[in-house]
């Protein structure tokens, strides 16, 4: 004991410091980092009273309500490894027990008037003030089993280590508390909720046990989760695909796999079996041990044909395409339709495409803010700048869309407008490789793609203007290499937070360098640095065993503008996951790395699986049970909410939103058109072949129709291909 209010528990691996019953210090002795927030309230109970109406009580932004916090009046040690804390007024007790590799928190209430009841874990999350970001935590991988019995969160760290938070007792769910500023870009608190508030139809549980453990690898993290819960769990090896099967790994002792198909039919398979995918939709795969179910995973089938689903996803596009009409997020549907027409050799979407191109080109005097590329100087912008917008990513996307439109329609006006718009960006917004627009925008939505694609296209026509864009692309790559492990973004610094480290700036750095290496010139220094960036980015990935989540980037603020406008909330399978997925595709091909290619495919599955049977898609899977509630002034601008009641939805989410998305969700299809839609692969993973877009028939591998190239991994024996003329990559 250091003073009247501070107690310490410690052993060879863990040190815990408690001040007034709050866990203000939690140290993994292997790196000495405080994983708790010293100014926070980790370990305290959170609750509401049955007399509270959380819908009418004042609350901060980025949360639909604020709960209460237990304050301990009695804090006492019980032996060398246990501290018991009591809030006598609210009849709440929290007991801390030191474990060999972490700490267990037991919370209990004897107060019959409580509605919500849970534990606060406001740990040292990424961006909190005064910390080394590489040692902080991201609660990237929350999991709740399909039957609701099991809940855990894997917390990643940029230094490659992990922490697991496992509920050993049933929970209604979990809740993130997002920052009330910076549009919720920071996570301040993680709550395990034994019971939701009555407004959310809580279970009225008043006891909860959560165990925090340190892990040095992801594999160790999953092993500790399995050991803590004492039942087997499944992870995805291959999250699914088209007209084939999925593959899972079982951790812990199990007898069989219970597989529930999308139509509700059930079959039992041996542990070594591949999961046949004969029906469109999600399959629930649960390991069984002595008749007792373990922790399930979810895999996905996209039906019999990837191209058929691409067609369907384009058929399902409808107005309003996006929450606004900007040419970046709001132009992706057009890009996908154009790729579809080029690949299919049809003109089935001409009526939509040509109407949209009129708006982009400003025909008949049309001026659509953030969409029309204006061919004359206007409103302080140079000629060929996008109308009334300083978001340069909208113009870069416009260049890519117009270039693809030229490939389809061969209309020189489309090409010349694209060239002029890209040239305007190079002249006015690029200096020595950096895209600058008040901030460093070099890795905002990966403008390298537009520069490289235009360079290659103009070179194919022997057009001297290619030199300008080739030079700009090389300068951009050099700039990113020199910028190093610095990833500026449009962030906000406050008294509580440091500069933001955000998924997109990191993933687009890797993608930009690898895209250059893949398509322009292989520069070993670029590839080496891109690998370092991808390794860092693993902390911004979701590892939850679920095809909707596993392999997704970890983002949470787009749900403020997309879907129901009820964010922040985790954006699992968001389109911007494809930045990482494409970077891994390029890296896997460049370095002949089967495992990275498999990760790329699983990341793409998080996006493909958003496609519904009618072709509609969602912006993302919102994993949060209780979303942030949205911002009224944002909701009032969203086209998808026009004419609706925009009040906060006090409902359990943990699903796709109510509103579909018809634009940004198609980014995955647009980028797949030049990667996975035309590529088959035979990967060698853990002693077995994992095929993508290929099927074994009588000892011969047959690739799906329209496949143009094949990757063959480090297989132990040669394989026979039905079409030996396929391009090898």
C-alpha positions in Angstrom: 0.0 0.0 0.0 1.4 3.4 -1.0 -1.2 5.6 0.6 -4.7 5.4 1.9 -6.2 5.1 -1.5 -3.7 3.2 -3.7 -3.1 -0.5 -3.7 -0.8 -2.6 -5.9 -1.0 -6.2 -7.1 2.0 -7.6 -8.9 3.8 -10.7 -10.1 6.4 -11.5 -12.7 4.2 -10.7 -15.7 1.7 -8.1 -14.5 1.5 -5.1 -12.2 -1.9 -3.5 -11.3 -2.3 -0.2 -9.5 -5.6 0.8 -8.0 -6.5 4.3 -6.9 -9.8 4.7 -5.1 -10.8 1.4 -6.6 -10.1 2.5 -10.2 -7.5 0.5 -12.2 -5.2 3.3 -13.0 -2.2 1.1 -13.8 -2.1 -2.1 -15.7 1.4 -3.0 -16.8 2.7 -5.9 -19.0 6.1 -6.2 -17.6 7.5 -7.4 -20.9 7.3 -3.8 -22.3 6.5 -1.7 -19.3 3.5 0.1 -20.9 0.6 1.2 -18.8 -2.4 -0.3 -20.6 -4.9 1.4 -18.4 -5.8 5.1 -18.7 -4.3 6.6 -15.5 -6.9 9.3 -15.7 -9.8 7.0 -16.4 -12.2 4.8 -14.6 -11.3 1.3 -15.7 -12.8 -1.3 -13.4 -15.6 0.8 -12.1 -19.2 -0.4 -12.7 -21.4 1.5 -15.2 -25.1 1.5 -14.6 -28.4 3.2 -15.1 -31.4 3.1 -12.8 -34.8 1.8 -13.6 -36.2 5.3 -13.0 -33.8 6.8 -15.6 -35.2 7.5 -19.1 -32.0 7.6 -21.0 -33.8 9.0 -24.1 -34.5 12.3 -22.4 -31.4 12.7 -20.2 -28.6 15.1 -21.3 -25.7 13.4 -23.0 -22.5 14.2 -25.0 -22.2 13.8 -28.7 -21.3 10.4 -30.3 -23.3 8.5 -27.7 -27.1 8.1 -27.5 -27.1 8.3 -23.7 -24.8 8.6 -20.7 -24.8 6.2 -17.8 -23.7 6.4 -14.2 -20.4 5.3 -12.6 -20.0 3.6 -9.3 -17.7 5.3 -6.8 -16.1 3.1 -4.2 -16.3 4.0 -0.5 -14.5 0.9 0.7 -11.3 -0.5 -0.9 -9.5 -3.3 0.8 -7.0 -6.0 0.0 -7.9 -9.7 0.5 -4.6 -11.5 0.5 -1.7 -11.0 -1.9 -3.6 -11.2 -5.1 -7.1 -9.8 -4.6 -8.6 -6.3 -3.9 -12.3 -5.8 -3.2 -14.0 -2.5 -3.8 -17.5 -1.5 -2.7 -19.9 1.3 -3.6 -22.1 1.2 -0.5 -24.5 3.7 -1.8 -25.3 1.8 -5.0 -24.7 -1.6 -3.5 -22.0 -2.5 -6.1 -18.9 -4.6 -5.6 -16.0 -5.0 -7.9 -13.2 -7.5 -7.1 -9.8 -7.5 -8.8 -7.9 -10.8 -8.9 -4.3 -10.9 -10.1 -3.7 -13.7 -12.6 -0.4 -15.1 -14.0 -0.8 -13.2 -17.2 -3.3 -10.4 -16.4 -6.2 -9.6 -14.1 -9.8 -10.7 -13.6 -12.6 -8.2 -12.7 -15.8 -9.5 -10.9 -18.6 -7.0 -10.7 -21.9 -7.6 -8.8 -24.8 -5.5 -7.8 -27.5 -6.2 -5.1 -29.4 -3.1 -6.2 -32.8 -4.2 -7.6 -33.3 -0.7 -9.1 -30.5 -1.0 -11.6 -31.3 -1.3 -15.3 -28.0 -1.3 -17.3 -25.1 -3.0 -15.5 -21.6 -3.5 -16.7 -17.9 -2.7 -16.4 -15.9 0.3 -17.7 -12.6 -0.6 -19.5 -11.4 2.8 -20.6 -7.9 1.5 -21.3 -5.0 3.2 -23.0 -6.7 3.4 -26.4 -5.0 4.7 -29.5 -4.7 8.5 -29.5 -5.0 9.2 -25.8 -2.7 12.0 -24.7 0.9 11.6 -23.9 1.6 8.0 -25.0 3.6 6.1 -27.6 1.0 5.1 -30.2 2.8 1.9 -31.0 2.2 0.6 -27.5 -1.5 1.7 -27.2 -4.6 -0.5 -27.7 -7.2 -0.7 -30.4 -10.3 -2.8 -29.5 -10.4 -4.0 -33.1 -12.0 -7.4 -32.8 -15.2 -7.7 -30.7 -17.0 -11.1 -30.8 -20.3 -12.4 -29.6 -21.4 -15.9 -30.4 -24.5 -16.6 -32.5 -26.3 -17.9 -29.4 -25.2 -15.0 -27.3 -23.4 -17.1 -24.7 -19.9 -15.9 -25.3 -18.4 -12.4 -25.7 -14.8 -11.3 -26.0 -12.7 -8.5 -27.5 -9.2 -8.9 -28.9 -7.3 -5.6 -28.5 -4.5 -5.1 -31.0 -1.4 -3.0 -30.5 0.8 -1.5 -33.3 3.9 -3.0 -31.7 2.5 -6.5 -32.6 1.3 -7.5 -29.1 -2.3 -8.2 -28.0 -4.6 -8.0 -25.0 -7.7 -10.2 -24.7 -10.8 -9.2 -22.7 -13.0 -12.2 -22.2 -16.4 -12.2 -20.5 -16.5 -15.4 -18.4 -20.2 -14.8 -17.7 -23.0 -14.1 -20.1 -23.3 -10.5 -21.4 -26.1 -8.7 -23.3 -23.2 -7.2 -25.3 -20.6 -4.5 -25.4 -20.5 -0.8 -26.1 -17.9 1.7 -27.3 -17.8 5.2 -25.9 -16.5 7.4 -28.8 -15.0 10.9 -28.4 -17.6 13.6 -28.2 -15.4 15.7 -30.5 -13.6 15.0 -33.8 -16.7 13.2 -35.1 -16.0 10.4 -32.7 -12.6 9.6 -34.3 -11.2 8.4 -30.9 -12.4 5.5 -28.8 -12.4 6.5 -25.1 -14.1 3.5 -23.4 -15.1 -0.1 -23.8 -18.0 -1.4 -21.7 -18.9 -5.0 -21.2 -22.6 -4.9 -20.4 -24.1 -7.8 -18.4 -27.4 -6.1 -19.0 -28.5 -3.4 -21.4 -30.7 -0.6 -20.2 -34.4 -1.3 -20.3 -34.8 0.9 -23.4 -32.7 -1.7 -25.2 -34.7 -4.6 -23.5 -31.8 -5.6 -21.2 -31.7 -9.0 -19.5 -31.5 -7.5 -15.9 -28.3 -9.4 -15.1 -26.4 -7.9 -12.3 -23.2 -10.0 -12.2 -20.2 -10.0 -14.6 -16.7 -11.4 -14.8 -14.2 -10.1 -17.3 -10.6 -11.4 -17.6 -7.9 -9.3 -19.2 -4.8 -11.2 -20.4 -1.6 -10.3 -22.3 -0.6 -12.2 -25.5 2.5 -11.9 -27.6 0.8 -13.1 -30.8 -2.7 -13.4 -32.4 -2.4 -17.2 -32.1 -1.7 -16.9 -28.4 -4.6 -14.5 -28.0 -7.0 -17.0 -29.5 -5.5 -19.9 -27.5 -6.0 -17.9 -24.3 -9.6 -17.1 -25.2 -10.3 -20.8 -25.8 -8.6 -21.8 -22.5 -10.5 -19.2 -20.5 -13.9 -20.2 -21.8 -13.2 -24.0 -21.8 -14.9 -24.7 -25.1 -13.6 -24.9 -28.7 -13.7 -22.1 -31.1 -13.5 -21.7 -34.9 -11.5 -19.3 -37.0 -11.8 -18.8 -40.8 -9.0 -20.0 -43.0 -11.0 -19.3 -46.2 -14.0 -17.1 -45.5 -15.9 -18.4 -48.5 -16.3 -17.5 -52.2 -18.2 -18.6 -55.2 -19.4 -22.2 -56.1 -16.9 -23.9 -53.8 -16.3 -24.2 -50.1 -15.0 -22.5 -47.0 -12.3 -23.7 -44.7 -12.1 -23.2 -40.9 -9.6 -24.0 -38.2 -10.8 -25.4 -34.8 -8.9 -24.4 -31.6 -9.4 -26.6 -28.6 -10.8 -30.1 -28.3 -13.9 -30.7 -30.5 -15.7 -33.7 -32.0 -17.4 -32.3 -35.1 -18.7 -29.2 -36.8 -22.3 -28.2 -36.9 -23.1 -26.2 -40.1 -26.3 -24.3 -40.4 -26.9 -23.1 -44.0 -28.7 -19.9 -45.0 -32.0 -21.8 -45.4 -31.8 -23.1 -41.9 -30.8 -26.7 -42.8 -28.2 -28.3 -40.6 -25.5 -30.9 -41.2 -22.7 -32.3 -39.1 -19.3 -32.5 -40.6 -15.9 -33.9 -39.4 -13.4 -31.3 -38.1 -11.2 -31.7 -41.2 -14.0 -31.1 -43.6 -14.3 -28.2 -46.0 -17.6 -26.5 -45.7 -19.5 -26.9 -49.0 -21.2 -23.7 -50.2 -24.2 -24.6 -52.3 -26.7 -21.8 -51.2 -26.3 -18.1 -51.3 -25.7 -16.3 -48.0 -24.1 -16.9 -44.6 -23.4 -20.3 -43.0 -22.9 -20.6 -39.2 -20.2 -23.1 -38.3 -20.0 -24.2 -34.7 -17.5 -26.7 -33.1 -19.1 -29.3 -30.9 -17.4 -31.1 -28.0 -19.3 -33.8 -26.1 -22.5 -32.4 -27.4 -21.7 -28.8 -26.2 -21.4 -26.0 -28.7 -18.4 -23.8 -28.8 -17.7 -20.4 -30.4 -19.0 -20.3 -33.9 -17.7 -18.6 -37.0 -19.6 -17.4 -40.0 -18.6 -18.1 -43.7 -20.2 -16.9 -46.9 -21.3 -18.1 -50.3 -21.7 -15.7 -53.2 -23.6 -18.2 -55.3 -22.3 -20.0 -58.4 -20.5 -17.1 -60.2 -18.5 -14.1 -59.2 -19.4 -12.3 -62.4 -23.1 -13.1 -62.0 -23.0 -11.4 -58.6 -21.1 -8.5 -60.0 -23.9 -8.1 -62.6 -26.5 -8.4 -59.8 -24.8 -5.8 -57.7 -24.8 -3.3 -60.6 -28.5 -4.2 -61.3 -29.2 -3.3 -57.7 -28.0 0.2 -57.9 -30.7 2.8 -57.3 -31.1 6.4 -56.3 -30.1 8.0 -54.0 -26.8 6.6 -54.9 -25.0 8.0 -51.8 -25.7 10.4 -48.9 -24.5 13.3 -51.2 -23.4 13.6 -54.8 -19.7 13.9 -54.4 -17.6 12.2 -57.1 -15.4 10.2 -54.7 -17.7 8.1 -52.4 -20.7 9.1 -54.5 -19.1 8.1 -57.8 -18.1 4.5 -57.1 -21.3 3.0 -58.6 -20.5 4.6 -61.9 -16.9 3.3 -61.9 -18.2 -0.2 -61.1 -20.9 0.0 -63.9 -18.2 1.0 -66.4 -15.9 -1.9 -65.4 -18.9 -4.2 -65.8 -19.7 -3.0 -69.3 -16.0 -3.3 -70.3 -15.7 -6.8 -68.9 -19.0 -8.0 -70.2 -18.9 -6.2 -73.5 -22.4 -4.9 -73.0 -24.1 -1.5 -72.7 -26.8 -2.6 -70.2 -26.2 0.5 -67.9 -25.8 3.1 -70.6 -29.0 5.0 -69.5 -27.5 5.6 -66.1 -23.9 6.1 -67.1 -24.5 8.6 -69.8 -26.8 10.7 -67.6 -24.1 10.8 -64.9 -21.3 11.6 -67.4 -23.4 14.6 -68.6 -23.3 15.9 -65.0 -19.5 15.3 -64.6 -18.7 17.0 -67.9 -21.0 19.9 -67.2 -23.1 19.5 -70.3 -25.8 22.1 -71.0 -24.4 24.4 -68.3 -24.8 21.8 -65.5 -22.9 22.6 -62.3 -23.2 20.0 -59.6 -21.0 20.9 -56.6 -18.4 18.3 -55.8 -19.2 16.4 -59.0 -18.9 18.5 -62.2 -15.4 19.1 -63.6 -15.6 22.7 -64.7 -13.6 23.4 -67.9 -13.1 27.1 -67.2 -11.8 29.0 -64.2 -14.6 29.5 -61.7 -15.1 30.5 -58.1 -11.4 30.8 -57.4 -10.5 27.4 -58.8 -8.5 26.8 -62.0 -10.0 25.3 -65.1 -10.8 21.6 -64.9 -11.1 21.7 -61.1 -14.1 20.0 -59.6 -17.0 22.3 -58.9 -16.9 24.1 -55.5 -14.8 21.5 -53.8 -11.4 21.4 -52.2 -11.6 17.7 -51.5 -9.0 16.7 -54.1 -9.9 13.0 -53.7 -13.2 13.7 -55.5 -11.2 15.0 -58.5 -8.8 12.1 -58.5 -11.7 9.7 -58.5 -13.3 11.7 -61.3 -10.1 11.1 -63.4 -10.3 7.4 -62.9 -14.0 7.3 -63.8 -13.5 9.3 -66.9 -10.5 7.2 -68.0 -12.6 4.0 -67.7 -15.5 5.7 -69.5 -13.1 6.4 -72.4 -12.1 2.8 -72.5 -15.8 1.8 -72.9 -17.1 4.6 -75.2 -13.9 5.8 -77.0 -15.1 9.4 -76.7 -12.1 11.7 -76.8 -13.9 14.4 -74.7 -13.9 12.0 -71.8 -10.2 11.3 -72.1 -9.2 14.9 -72.6 -11.3 16.0 -69.6 -9.6 13.3 -67.5 -6.1 14.4 -68.6 -6.9 18.1 -68.0 -8.3 17.4 -64.6 -5.3 15.3 -63.6 -2.9 17.9 -64.9 -4.7 20.6 -62.9 -4.1 18.5 -59.7 -0.5 18.0 -60.5 0.1 21.7 -61.3 -1.8 23.2 -58.4 -1.7 20.6 -55.6 1.5 18.6 -56.0 4.9 19.8 -54.9 7.8 17.4 -54.9 5.5 14.4 -54.7 3.3 15.6 -51.9 -0.4 16.3 -52.5 -1.1 19.3 -50.4 -4.4 21.0 -49.7 -4.0 22.6 -46.4 -2.9 19.2 -45.1 -0.8 16.4 -46.6 -3.4 14.6 -48.8 -0.9 12.2 -50.5 -2.5 9.1 -49.0 -6.1 10.3 -48.9 -8.0 7.7 -51.1 -4.7 6.7 -52.9 -4.3 9.2 -55.7 -1.3 7.1 -56.9 -3.9 4.9 -58.7 -5.0 7.7 -61.0 -1.4 8.8 -61.8 -0.2 5.3 -62.6 -3.3 4.3 -64.7 -3.1 7.5 -66.7 0.6 7.1 -67.3 0.2 3.6 -68.6 -2.7 4.5 -70.8 -1.0 7.5 -72.4 2.2 5.5 -72.9 0.2 2.8 -74.7 -0.9 5.6 -77.1 2.7 7.1 -77.3 1.3 10.3 -75.9 4.0 12.6 -74.6 1.8 13.8 -71.8 2.5 10.6 -70.0 5.8 12.0 -68.9 4.2 14.5 -66.6 2.2 11.9 -64.8 5.0 9.4 -64.7 7.3 12.0 -63.1 4.5 12.9 -60.6 4.0 9.2 -59.7 7.7 8.6 -59.1 8.0 11.8 -57.0 5.0 10.7 -55.0 6.6 7.3 -54.3 9.8 8.9 -53.3 8.0 11.3 -51.0 6.2 8.5 -49.2 9.4 6.6 -48.7 11.0 9.7 -47.3 8.0 10.5 -45.1 8.5 7.2 -43.4 6.3 6.0 -40.5 4.4 9.3 -40.5 0.8 9.1 -41.6 -0.9 12.5 -41.6 -4.6 12.7 -41.9 -7.4 15.3 -41.4 -7.3 14.8 -37.6 -8.0 16.9 -34.6 -5.7 17.4 -31.6 -7.1 18.2 -28.2 -6.2 18.3 -24.6 -7.2 14.7 -24.4 -5.7 13.3 -27.6 -2.6 13.3 -29.7 -2.4 13.4 -33.5 -4.6 10.7 -35.1 -3.2 7.6 -36.6 -5.9 6.4 -39.0 -6.3 3.2 -41.0 -6.6 4.9 -44.4 -3.5 7.0 -44.3 -1.5 3.8 -43.4 -3.1 1.4 -45.8 -2.9 3.9 -48.7 0.8 4.5 -48.1 1.4 0.7 -48.6 -1.0 0.6 -51.5 0.5 3.6 -53.3 4.1 2.1 -53.2 3.0 -1.4 -54.1 0.7 -0.2 -56.9 3.7 1.6 -58.3 5.9 -1.5 -58.0 3.2 -3.7 -59.5 2.4 -1.6 -62.5 5.2 0.9 -63.2 8.6 -0.2 -61.9 9.6 -2.6 -59.2 11.7 -0.7 -56.8 13.0 -2.9 -53.9 13.1 0.0 -51.4 9.4 0.8 -52.1 8.4 -2.9 -51.6 10.5 -3.2 -48.4 9.0 -0.1 -46.8 5.5 -1.1 -47.9 5.9 -4.4 -46.1 6.8 -2.5 -42.9 3.7 -0.4 -43.3 1.5 -3.4 -43.9 2.9 -5.0 -40.8 2.1 -1.9 -38.7 -1.4 -1.8 -40.2 -2.2 -5.2 -38.8 -3.2 -3.4 -35.6 -5.9 -1.7 -37.6 -7.4 -5.0 -38.8 -10.4 -7.0 -37.5 -9.7 -10.6 -36.5 -13.2 -11.6 -35.4 -14.1 -15.0 -36.8 -16.9 -13.9 -39.1 -16.9 -13.4 -42.9 -18.4 -10.0 -42.4 -15.6 -8.9 -40.2 -12.4 -11.0 -40.5 -9.9 -9.2 -42.6 -11.8 -5.9 -42.5 -10.0 -2.7 -41.7 -10.9 -1.2 -38.3 -12.9 2.0 -38.9 -15.9 3.5 -37.2 -16.8 7.0 -38.2 -18.2 6.6 -41.8 -21.4 5.4 -40.2 -22.1 9.0 -39.2 -22.7 9.7 -43.0 -23.6 6.3 -44.3 -26.2 3.7 -43.6 -28.7 5.0 -41.0 -26.5 7.9 -40.1 -26.4 6.5 -36.5 -22.7 6.3 -36.1 -20.0 6.3 -35.0 -20.1 2.5 -35.0 -17.7 -0.1 -36.3 -17.6 -0.2 -40.1 -16.8 -3.8 -40.7 -16.4 -4.6 -44.4 -16.3 -0.9 -45.3 -15.2 -0.1 -48.9 -12.0 1.4 -47.7 -11.0 -2.0 -46.5 -10.1 -2.6 -50.1 -7.1 -0.3 -49.8 -5.5 -2.9 -47.6 -6.9 -5.8 -49.5 -5.5 -4.5 -52.8 -2.1 -3.7 -51.2 -2.0 -7.3 -50.0 -3.0 -8.6 -53.4 -0.1 -6.6 -55.0 2.4 -7.6 -52.3 1.3 -11.3 -52.5 1.9 -11.3 -56.3 5.2 -9.4 -56.1 6.7 -11.6 -53.4 5.0 -14.9 -54.2 3.4 -15.0 -50.7 0.4 -17.3 -50.6 -0.7 -16.4 -47.1 -0.9 -12.7 -47.8 -2.9 -13.4 -50.9 -5.4 -15.4 -48.8 -5.7 -12.5 -46.4 -6.4 -10.3 -49.4 -9.2 -12.6 -50.5 -10.8 -12.8 -47.1 -10.7 -9.0 -46.9 -12.5 -8.7 -50.2 -15.1 -11.2 -48.9 -16.0 -8.7 -46.1 -17.2 -6.5 -49.0 -18.6 -9.0 -51.5 -20.7 -10.5 -48.7 -22.6 -7.2 -48.3 -24.4 -8.1 -51.6 -28.0 -9.2 -51.0 -30.1 -11.6 -53.2 -31.7 -8.6 -55.0 -28.3 -7.0 -55.8 -28.6 -4.3 -53.2 -25.7 -3.7 -50.9 -24.9 -2.1 -47.5 -22.1 0.3 -46.7 -20.9 -1.9 -43.9 -21.7 -4.3 -41.2 -22.3 -2.4 -38.0 -20.9 -4.6 -35.3 -21.8 -2.3 -32.4 -24.9 -3.3 -30.3 -25.5 0.4 -29.4 -24.4 2.9 -32.0 -23.3 6.5 -31.4 -26.6 8.0 -32.3 -25.5 10.3 -35.1 -25.3 14.0 -35.5 -28.5 15.9 -36.2 -26.9 18.4 -38.6 -25.3 15.6 -40.6 -28.5 13.5 -40.7 -30.4 16.5 -42.1 -28.1 16.5 -45.2 -28.2 12.8 -46.0 -30.1 11.9 -49.1 -30.9 8.4 -47.9 -32.7 9.8 -44.9 -34.7 12.5 -46.8 -38.3 12.7 -45.5 -37.7 10.3 -42.6 -37.8 10.7 -38.8 -34.2 11.5 -38.0 -34.4 11.0 -34.2 -31.9 8.7 -32.5 -32.8 5.1 -33.0 -32.8 3.5 -29.5 -32.4 -0.1 -30.8 -29.9 -2.9 -30.9 -27.9 -2.8 -34.1 -25.2 -5.5 -34.5 -26.3 -6.1 -38.1 -26.4 -4.4 -41.4 -28.2 -1.0 -41.3 -31.7 -0.4 -42.4 -30.6 1.7 -45.4 -28.8 0.3 -48.4 -25.9 1.9 -50.1 -25.7 2.2 -53.9 -22.3 3.8 -54.5 -19.4 3.4 -52.2 -20.2 -0.2 -51.6 -19.4 -0.8 -55.3 -15.8 0.3 -54.8 -15.0 -3.3 -54.0 -16.3 -4.4 -57.3 -14.5 -1.6 -59.2 -11.1 -2.5 -57.7 -11.8 -6.3 -58.0 -12.3 -5.8 -61.7 -8.5 -5.4 -62.1 -7.5 -7.9 -59.4 -9.6 -10.8 -58.1 -12.3 -10.9 -60.7 -9.8 -11.8 -63.3 -7.5 -13.9 -61.2 -7.6 -17.5 -60.0 -5.2 -18.8 -57.4 -4.0 -22.1 -56.0 -2.5 -21.3 -52.6 -0.5 -23.7 -50.4 -1.7 -23.1 -46.8 -0.8 -25.3 -43.9 -0.2 -28.3 -46.1 -3.2 -28.1 -48.3 -4.3 -26.4 -51.5 -6.7 -23.5 -51.0 -8.2 -22.7 -54.4 -9.8 -19.4 -55.4 -11.9 -19.4 -58.6 -10.6 -22.9 -59.5 -12.1 -26.4 -59.2 -10.5 -29.8 -59.3 -12.1 -32.1 -61.8 -10.6 -35.6 -62.4 -7.2 -34.4 -61.4 -7.3 -31.3 -63.6 -7.8 -27.7 -62.3 -10.5 -25.8 -64.1 -10.7 -22.0 -63.6 -13.9 -20.1 -63.5 -15.1 -18.5 -66.7 -13.6 -15.1 -67.6 -10.5 -15.7 -65.5 -7.5 -14.2 -67.4 -4.6 -15.1 -65.1 -3.6 -17.6 -62.5 -1.3 -17.5 -59.5 0.1 -20.9 -58.5 1.8 -21.0 -55.1 4.6 -23.1 -53.7 2.8 -26.4 -54.2 4.8 -29.5 -53.5 3.9 -31.1 -56.8 3.1 -29.7 -60.3 -0.6 -29.3 -61.2 -2.5 -29.8 -64.4 -4.6 -26.9 -65.7 -7.5 -27.3 -68.1 -6.4 -24.1 -69.8 -2.5 -24.1 -69.8 -2.5 -20.9 -71.9 -3.6 -18.9 -68.8 -1.2 -16.1 -67.9 0.9 -17.1 -64.9 1.5 -14.3 -62.3 
